[in-house]
Amino acid sequence: MSCFLTAGALLGFSFAPSLFWLVLLAIPLGLGGGAVDAALNQYVATHYKAHHMSWLHCFWGVGATMGPIIMSFYISNYNSWRSGYTAVSMIQWGLVIILLITLPLWKRVTAIQNPIISESPSDYSQMDDNIVQVENIPKQNPIRMKGVKNTLIAFLFYCGVEATVGLWGASYLVGARNITADTAAGWIFLYYGGITVGRLITGFVTIKINNGMLIRIGQLTAVAGGLILLLPLPVAFLLPGFILIGLGLAPIYPGLLHETPTRFGKENSAKLMGYQMAVAYTGTTLLPPIFGIIAS
């Protein structure tokens, strides 16, 4: 249903006769995008291992890179943004059909596979003594559970940081460090490339290292990249700084998502996953403009 909403909205974009219709169609597009995010992350966190979650979000990076490439192809070669939306919509409609055909397989996996909460014991109990162990956690209001509010704050600021670096990075390079616009755009592309490649690598590393440790390593790596941007270093250091931030951010989001049923129980993870997605998108929406106001 989520993919159906997004496919329909994208197709509507290609036929929209005015700006009003673009705004109106953005509503089902956003609802579908948010719903599939919560549902798919919940399914993978409950039934699969940490490296599957990392690779899932790695391929999000691949798709996020392909979308602008498809759009720029149609604009440059056919002078038509409508054709770009049509092409992306057809890809999405294909996904809807594939999901409908393979729906029995999802039920089969749920029936035959014991839910894999985590392939290694979580070390979050060492971080916060208030976090309850996963065994025998009853179904309850997730907001009232210990540790949930801290988790929601983490999602708010993580997604805010990821979006802020991506949206304002080029402006910083051009306006503050006098780098050409095309070079700045290429460097931000490499920032997203760092996230994508980092999640690919993280998928292999999670087989030996648990999520908690990877999240800490990622935080330290991202902070190191941020310090490189902050210090008055030569321009040559800026690109490694952005790449380090991308590599550091890579394991945090999928790691936090995969730990949800481990920390708060399978019975509570579905509703909590929805809350986490809502807070994550709130950070993506609000933190970049707040950063812009502060920077200006």
Secondary structure as UniProt FT lines:
FT   HELIX           2..15
FT   HELIX           19..47
FT   HELIX           50..78
FT   HELIX           81..101
FT   HELIX           103..112
FT   HELIX           124..127
FT   TURN            129..130
FT   TURN            135..136
FT   HELIX           142..144
FT   TURN            146..147
FT   HELIX           148..175
FT   TURN            176..177
FT   HELIX           181..205
FT   TURN            206..208
FT   HELIX           211..230
FT   HELIX           235..237
FT   HELIX           238..249
FT   TURN            250..251
FT   HELIX           252..258
FT   HELIX           260..264
FT   HELIX           266..295
//
